[in-house]
Amino acid sequence: QVHVAESGGGAVQAGGSLTLSCTVSGYSGTTLCAAWFRQQPGKEREGVAAIDTHGFTNYHDSVKGRFTISLDNANNTLSLRMNSLEPEDTAMYYCAALSSHTYDCYSGRWFTMGPDSGVWGQGTQVTVSS
């Protein structure tokens, strides 16, 4: 059974940095499309960044140049390094092991995927103060 667990959230001032980590355990596939999503109170969930086991990455326009997603294939550990944080980045961040199809990552389909796809973590809160 696949299990996803996030860590690393917290409170930071604008301009600061945080790194979120996600451990995907129990996954036996050889390929993976994984992503970070976020949801602010009263707003729809949005895709932040995705990566597949071939190293392809894709980002939401609002975080390009500030966030970096990485995947340790050997340990199935997903990370999101967030620099130059802004109050607008305040949200609950979710890690998702979406599917074994790398097409879901490089096609952009991952943006539209939700909790009915793959396995999701419980989320970790990021709060950025101005």
C-alpha positions in Angstrom: 0.0 0.0 0.0 1.4 3.4 -1.0 1.7 6.0 1.7 2.6 9.7 1.3 3.8 11.9 4.1 4.8 15.6 3.9 7.0 17.6 6.3 8.8 20.9 6.4 6.0 23.4 6.5 6.0 26.4 8.9 5.9 30.2 9.2 8.3 32.5 7.5 8.6 36.2 6.6 8.2 37.4 3.1 11.4 36.9 1.2 12.4 33.9 3.2 12.8 30.2 2.2 11.4 26.9 3.2 11.9 23.3 1.9 9.0 20.8 1.9 9.8 17.1 1.9 7.6 14.2 1.0 8.2 10.5 1.4 6.5 8.1 -0.9 6.6 4.7 0.8 5.3 1.3 -0.6 5.6 2.4 -4.2 7.0 -0.4 -6.4 6.7 1.1 -9.9 9.7 2.0 -12.0 8.2 5.3 -13.2 6.4 8.0 -11.3 4.7 11.3 -11.9 4.6 13.3 -8.6 3.6 16.8 -7.7 3.0 19.4 -5.1 -0.4 21.2 -4.9 -1.6 23.9 -2.7 -4.9 25.3 -1.5 -5.7 28.6 0.2 -8.8 29.1 2.3 -11.8 29.7 0.1 -9.9 29.1 -3.1 -9.6 26.1 -5.5 -6.6 23.8 -5.2 -3.9 24.5 -7.7 -0.9 22.6 -9.0 2.4 24.1 -7.9 5.1 21.9 -9.5 5.5 18.4 -10.9 8.3 16.0 -11.7 8.7 12.6 -13.1 11.3 9.9 -12.7 13.0 11.0 -16.0 13.6 14.4 -14.4 11.0 16.4 -16.4 9.7 19.3 -14.3 6.8 21.6 -14.7 5.8 24.7 -12.7 2.8 27.0 -12.1 3.7 30.4 -13.7 3.4 32.1 -10.3 6.3 30.1 -8.8 8.7 29.8 -11.8 12.2 31.0 -10.8 11.4 30.8 -7.1 10.5 27.2 -6.4 12.4 24.1 -7.3 11.1 20.6 -7.3 13.3 17.5 -7.0 12.9 13.8 -6.8 15.3 11.3 -5.2 14.4 8.2 -7.3 16.3 5.8 -5.1 14.4 6.8 -2.0 11.2 8.1 -3.6 11.6 11.4 -1.7 10.1 14.5 -3.3 11.2 17.9 -2.2 10.1 21.5 -2.9 12.5 24.3 -2.3 10.7 27.6 -2.0 12.7 30.8 -2.2 11.6 34.4 -2.2 8.3 33.5 -0.5 5.4 35.9 -0.8 2.3 36.2 1.4 0.3 34.9 -1.6 2.2 31.6 -1.2 0.4 31.0 2.1 -1.5 27.8 1.8 -1.8 24.2 2.7 0.6 22.2 0.5 -0.1 18.7 -0.5 2.3 16.1 -2.0 0.8 13.6 -4.4 2.1 10.4 -6.0 -0.1 10.8 -9.0 0.5 7.9 -11.4 3.1 5.7 -13.0 2.6 7.5 -16.3 5.2 10.1 -16.9 2.9 11.4 -19.7 0.8 12.9 -16.9 3.7 15.1 -16.0 5.1 16.2 -19.3 1.7 16.7 -20.9 0.6 19.1 -18.2 -2.3 16.8 -17.4 -1.2 16.8 -13.8 -2.5 20.3 -13.3 -6.1 18.9 -13.6 -5.6 15.9 -11.4 -7.0 15.7 -7.9 -7.3 13.4 -4.9 -9.1 10.8 -6.9 -5.8 10.2 -8.7 -3.0 8.4 -7.0 -2.1 8.9 -3.4 -2.0 12.2 -1.5 -0.6 13.3 1.8 -2.4 15.0 4.6 -0.8 18.4 3.8 1.6 20.7 5.5 0.8 24.4 6.2 3.0 27.2 4.9 2.4 30.7 6.2 4.2 33.7 4.9 3.9 37.0 6.7 4.5 40.4 5.2 
